[in-house]
């Protein structure tokens, strides 16, 4: 298990980062099943950049560092992240970086950049045009290229294996899964009457294929206070990785999520008003809530989560964005956000956001 965490000490031991960093703005493109633009995200990114500029009263010249998350393989073209820079503009020159992952990990890189004192502001964005191919087969290519990928297990089949393992172990029921999808006001019985799409998964258990993009602006200290009346301060962030070997781990639990959550909360998960969890399947929300140790009073995925809209390489960043937006709007004082990447919750990032810097 790799160790990539900020801070590297439990939150309870008095450790403080060298500077306060906050989310001051968030915008996302509409969640749609298909777009008709290019696969480099420019058509989706330009409008949300403009939204952020207008909302914060800034121009692109006010951004010190840019970092993006996307996948050239999903886009079907080399260096699609470079052509996506067209959304920013050629002038003035920018300081830019990229991760081949969900943009939540790009936010992690930007967070490090700001903490190192190399920038005061950063704009993080992610984009994905999932409709350009058959997503459930495209995701097969992230598996072991020698032993697993040649068998072509698609993403729904792997998630189905994970869900069935939990059912067999008595960790959850199909009714529990339907309850996640239904929310507070849904008709669970109607959902359970629908056919399977990949036994034991039904359509409501699976995140929809979604084209989309999202962007977040980070700022340091007084600059954050200048840009936003009520910034969402990032008081902890950590990510961990479990083995990619599906047969070498218990798929019904998520040790990497537990480890990341322990790092940023010190084991105290009380006081969270909301939690945004990047669960692309209904049973994964059950796994994540248990791994983090969420309390019953914490509202999970008030945004609807990935089951309502799952733009690849932006959905994890959106979880941080929606959590921050609740704090900025004053509807929450403390929030937890989670992002995931890889098959069966292989890689997991957890962030804590507060209305006050600590």
C-alpha positions in Angstrom: 0.0 0.0 0.0 1.5 3.3 -1.0 1.5 6.3 1.3 0.7 9.7 -0.3 -0.9 11.9 2.2 -1.3 15.5 3.4 -0.9 15.9 6.3 1.4 13.0 7.1 0.4 13.1 10.8 -3.0 12.3 12.2 -5.2 15.4 12.6 -5.3 15.0 16.3 -1.6 15.4 17.0 -1.5 19.2 16.5 0.2 19.1 13.0 -0.6 22.2 10.9 0.2 22.8 7.3 2.5 25.7 6.5 -0.4 27.7 4.9 -4.2 27.7 4.7 -5.6 26.6 1.3 -9.3 26.8 0.4 -11.7 26.0 -2.4 -13.1 29.4 -3.5 -15.0 28.4 -6.6 -16.5 25.4 -8.4 -18.3 25.0 -11.7 -19.3 22.0 -13.7 -20.7 21.3 -17.2 -24.2 19.8 -17.5 -24.3 16.0 -17.0 -25.5 14.7 -20.4 -25.4 11.2 -21.9 -23.7 12.5 -25.1 -22.1 15.6 -26.5 -21.2 16.3 -30.1 -18.0 18.2 -29.7 -14.4 17.0 -29.8 -13.0 14.6 -27.2 -10.5 17.2 -25.8 -13.1 18.8 -23.6 -12.7 22.4 -25.0 -16.4 22.9 -25.7 -17.3 21.9 -22.1 -14.4 23.7 -20.4 -14.7 27.2 -21.9 -18.1 27.9 -20.4 -17.2 26.7 -16.9 -14.0 28.7 -16.9 -16.0 31.8 -17.8 -18.4 31.0 -14.9 -15.6 30.9 -12.5 -13.9 34.1 -13.8 -17.2 36.0 -13.5 -18.1 34.6 -10.1 -14.7 35.4 -8.6 -14.1 38.6 -10.4 -10.8 37.4 -11.9 -9.3 36.8 -15.3 -7.0 33.9 -16.4 -4.0 36.1 -15.6 -4.9 35.8 -11.9 -4.3 32.0 -12.0 -0.8 31.1 -11.0 -1.0 27.3 -11.7 -3.2 25.1 -13.8 -3.6 21.3 -13.4 -5.9 18.9 -15.2 -7.1 15.3 -15.0 -8.2 13.3 -18.0 -7.3 10.3 -20.1 -5.8 10.2 -23.6 -7.0 6.6 -23.9 -10.6 7.6 -23.2 -10.3 10.5 -25.6 -9.0 8.3 -28.3 -6.2 10.7 -29.2 -2.7 11.4 -28.0 -2.0 14.5 -25.9 -5.7 15.4 -25.7 -4.8 17.2 -22.4 -2.5 19.5 -24.4 -5.2 20.4 -26.9 -7.6 21.0 -24.0 -5.3 23.9 -23.0 -6.9 25.7 -26.0 -9.8 26.3 -23.5 -7.5 28.5 -21.5 -6.0 30.5 -24.3 -2.6 31.1 -25.7 -1.9 34.4 -24.0 -0.5 34.9 -21.4 1.7 31.9 -21.0 0.7 29.6 -18.1 2.3 27.2 -15.6 0.5 23.9 -16.3 0.5 20.3 -15.3 -1.6 17.1 -15.9 -2.4 13.8 -14.3 -3.8 10.8 -16.1 -6.4 10.2 -13.5 -9.5 11.8 -12.1 -9.0 15.5 -11.5 -9.3 15.0 -7.8 -5.7 13.9 -8.0 -4.9 17.0 -10.1 -6.3 19.0 -7.1 -3.9 17.1 -4.9 -1.0 18.1 -7.1 -2.2 21.8 -7.1 -2.6 21.6 -3.3 1.1 20.6 -3.0 2.1 23.4 -5.4 0.3 26.0 -3.2 1.6 24.5 0.0 5.2 24.7 -1.3 4.7 28.5 -1.8 5.1 28.3 -5.6 1.7 29.8 -6.2 -1.2 31.6 -4.5 -4.0 30.5 -6.8 -4.6 27.4 -8.9 -7.4 26.2 -11.2 -8.0 22.5 -11.4 -10.1 20.9 -14.1 -11.1 17.5 -15.4 -13.1 16.3 -18.4 -14.2 13.2 -20.1 -16.3 12.3 -23.1 -17.4 8.8 -22.1 -19.9 8.5 -25.0 -17.1 8.4 -27.6 -16.7 4.7 -27.0 -18.1 1.7 -25.1 -17.2 2.7 -21.6 -17.7 -0.6 -19.9 -15.2 -2.1 -22.4 -12.8 0.8 -22.4 -12.3 0.5 -18.6 -11.2 -3.1 -19.1 -7.9 -1.7 -20.4 -6.9 -0.6 -16.8 -6.7 -4.2 -15.6 -3.7 -6.5 -15.5 -2.6 -6.5 -19.2 -1.2 -10.1 -19.1 -3.7 -12.1 -17.1 -7.0 -10.2 -16.8 -7.5 -7.9 -19.7 -7.2 -10.7 -22.3 -10.3 -12.2 -20.7 -12.2 -9.0 -21.3 -14.2 -8.7 -18.1 -16.0 -5.4 -18.5 -16.5 -2.8 -15.7 -20.1 -3.8 -15.0 -19.1 -7.5 -14.6 -16.3 -6.7 -12.2 -18.7 -4.5 -10.2 -21.2 -7.3 -10.3 -18.6 -9.7 -8.8 -17.9 -7.2 -6.0 -21.6 -6.8 -5.3 -22.3 -10.5 -5.3 -19.3 -11.1 -2.9 -21.0 -8.7 -0.5 -24.3 -10.4 -0.8 -22.8 -13.8 -0.3 -20.9 -12.6 2.8 -24.1 -11.0 4.2 -22.6 -7.5 4.2 -25.5 -6.0 2.4 -28.7 -7.0 0.6 -30.2 -6.0 -2.8 -32.7 -4.0 -0.8 -29.8 -2.1 0.8 -28.4 -1.4 -2.7 -31.8 -0.2 -3.9 -32.2 2.1 -0.9 -28.9 3.8 -1.9 -30.3 4.5 -5.4 -33.7 5.4 -4.2 -32.7 8.0 -1.7 -35.1 9.4 0.8 -38.2 9.5 -1.4 -37.7 6.7 -3.9 -39.8 3.6 -4.3 -37.6 0.7 -3.4 -40.1 -2.0 -4.4 -40.4 -0.6 -7.9 -36.6 -0.6 -8.2 -36.3 -4.2 -7.0 -38.9 -5.3 -9.6 -36.7 -4.1 -12.5 -34.5 -6.6 -14.5 -30.8 -7.1 -13.9 -28.2 -5.6 -16.3 -25.3 -7.5 -14.8 -26.5 -9.8 -12.0 -26.9 -8.7 -9.2 -26.8 -5.1 -10.6 -29.9 -3.4 -11.9 -29.9 -0.2 -14.0 -30.4 2.0 -10.8 -27.3 0.4 -9.2 -25.0 1.6 -12.0 -23.8 5.2 -12.7 -24.9 6.5 -16.1 -22.6 7.0 -19.0 -22.0 10.8 -18.8 -20.1 13.4 -20.7 -18.9 16.3 -18.6 -16.3 18.5 -17.1 -15.6 20.3 -13.8 -13.3 23.0 -12.5 -12.2 24.2 -9.0 -10.3 27.3 -8.0 -7.9 27.1 -5.0 -6.4 30.0 -3.2 -4.1 30.5 -0.2 -4.8 32.4 3.0 -5.8 36.1 2.6 -6.1 35.7 -1.2 -8.8 33.1 -0.6 -10.6 35.5 1.7 -10.4 38.2 -0.9 -12.0 36.0 -3.5 -14.7 34.3 -1.4 -16.7 35.5 1.6 -16.8 32.0 3.0 -14.0 29.8 1.6 -14.1 26.0 2.1 -10.8 25.4 3.8 -9.0 22.1 3.0 -7.9 20.9 6.4 -6.7 17.4 5.4 -6.2 15.3 2.3 -4.8 11.8 1.8 -4.9 9.1 -0.8 -4.0 5.4 -0.7 -3.9 2.5 -3.2 -4.9 -1.1 -2.8 -3.5 -3.9 -5.0 -4.8 -4.1 -8.6 -4.9 -7.9 -8.2 -8.6 -8.5 -7.7 -8.0 -11.9 -6.3 -5.6 -10.7 -3.7 -8.0 -8.5 -1.7 -11.4 -8.7 -0.1 -13.6 -6.8 -2.5 -16.3 -6.2 0.1 -14.1 -3.7 2.1 -11.8 -0.8 1.2 -8.6 -0.7 3.3 -7.2 2.2 1.3 -10.3 4.3 2.0 -10.1 3.5 5.7 -6.4 4.4 5.8 -6.9 7.7 4.0 -9.8 8.6 6.2 -7.9 7.7 9.3 -5.1 10.0 8.2 -7.3 13.1 7.7 -9.8 12.6 10.6 -7.6 10.9 13.2 -10.5 8.5 13.6 -13.0 11.1 14.6 -15.7 11.2 12.0 -18.2 13.2 14.1 -19.3 16.7 13.0 -19.5 16.1 9.3 -22.7 17.7 8.0 -22.3 16.1 4.5 -20.2 13.5 2.8 -19.7 13.4 -1.0 -18.7 9.8 -1.9 -17.5 8.8 -5.4 -19.5 5.6 -5.6 -20.1 4.5 -9.2 -22.3 1.6 -8.0 -24.8 1.5 -5.3 -23.0 -1.1 -3.2 -19.8 0.9 -3.3 -21.5 3.7 -1.3 -22.1 1.1 1.4 -18.5 0.0 1.3 -17.2 3.6 1.5 -19.5 4.8 4.2 -18.4 1.9 6.4 -14.7 2.3 5.5 -14.7 5.9 6.5 -16.9 5.3 9.6 -19.5 7.9 8.7 -22.0 8.7 11.4 -25.8 8.3 10.8 -26.3 12.1 11.1 -24.0 12.8 8.1 -26.0 13.3 4.9 -24.4 11.3 2.1 -24.3 12.6 -1.5 -26.9 15.4 -1.3 -25.7 16.2 -4.8 -27.0 12.9 -6.1 -23.4 11.5 -6.4 -22.0 9.6 -9.3 -25.3 7.6 -9.6 -26.9 10.9 -10.8 -24.0 11.8 -13.2 -20.6 10.3 -13.7 -18.4 12.3 -16.0 -15.2 10.2 -16.2 -12.1 12.0 -14.8 -14.3 14.8 -13.4 -16.7 13.0 -11.1 -14.2 12.7 -8.2 -13.3 16.4 -8.5 -17.0 17.1 -8.5 -17.4 15.4 -5.1 -14.8 17.9 -3.7 -16.6 20.7 -5.5 -20.1 19.9 -4.3 -18.8 19.5 -0.7 -17.0 22.9 -0.9 -20.0 24.5 -2.5 -22.2 23.6 0.5 -19.7 25.3 2.8 -19.4 28.3 0.6 -23.2 28.6 0.5 -23.5 28.3 4.3 -25.5 25.1 4.3 -22.7 23.0 5.8 -19.8 23.8 8.2 -17.8 20.7 7.8 -17.7 18.2 4.9 -15.9 15.1 3.8 -15.2 14.4 0.1 -14.0 11.2 -1.5 -12.7 10.3 -5.0 -12.0 6.9 -6.5 -10.1 5.5 -9.4 -9.4 2.0 -10.8 -11.5 -1.2 -10.7 -13.5 -2.1 -7.6 -12.4 0.9 -5.5 -8.7 0.3 -6.0 -7.5 3.9 -5.4 -9.1 6.3 -3.0 -8.7 9.9 -1.9 -10.3 11.5 1.1 -10.4 15.3 1.8 -11.8 17.2 4.8 -13.2 20.7 4.2 -14.1 23.2 6.9 -15.8 26.6 7.1 -12.8 27.8 9.2 -9.1 27.4 8.7 -7.4 25.2 11.3 
